[in-house]
Amino acid sequence: MKRVIYILHDRSIETWREQAPQIDVHTPEALYSFISSGSAAAIKEWVRNGMTQSPEEVAAFIDKATRSVERSFLE
């Protein structure tokens, strides 16, 4: 799971720094940790509950939550 979490790390950090150059140096790392941990927890919860939702539903939830958090920090 850790490998999956960090696949997009460098690209995400770079993109956020370009989108919001005014944020301090620590925020993108904290944001990535928050989003990746939350995404992993949502997937674990989905598996624990028997995967009753479709993978697309879970992905849509994670995408919506991620975009909401990103907007609040990068605006």
N, C-alpha and C positions, 0 to 999 in steps of 0.2 A: 504494500500500500504506500509506503514512503516513497518508493521510486515513482509511482504514478503522481503523487502529490507534487513532486518537484520537477516533473517533466517541463512544465511551462514557467517555472520560477523566473529565470533570467529574462525571458521575453515579456512576462507580465510586469516585472519591476521596471524594465526599460520603457515599456509603453506608458506606464503610469507616470514616470518621471518626465516623459515628453509631454503628456497631456496636462500635467499640473506641476510645472517647474517651481511653483511657489511652496510646495509642501516640503517639510523638513526631511532630512535624509533617512530617518528611522520609520516614518509612516508607511512607505511602500512595503517594507519588510514585515511590519506588524500587520498591515492589511492583508498581505499574501498569507501569512500564518493563520489569520482569522478565517479567511475565505477557504483556504485549503482544509483546515481542520473541520470547519462546518460542513463542507462538502463531503468529506470522508465520514463524518458522523451521520449525515443524511443517508448516505449509501448503506452504512452499517445498520441503521434503523430500518431501512427498506428490506434488507436481507433478513434481519431479526424478525420482522413482521410477516415473513413468508412471501415477499415480493409480489404482493397482491396488486400493486400499481404496475403499469407498464414501465419499461426502462425510459421511454420517451416522456412519461409524466414526471418521473423522478428527475430526469435531466432538465425538463422545463422548470421545475421548482428550483433546482440548484441555479440555473441560469438567471431566473428572475430575482432570487435572493442575492446572488453575486452582483448583478447589475445595480440593484438598489443600494447595496453597501458601497460599491465603487462610486456611484453618483454622489453619495453623501460626503465622501472623503475627497473627491477629485474636483468638485465644483469650486 
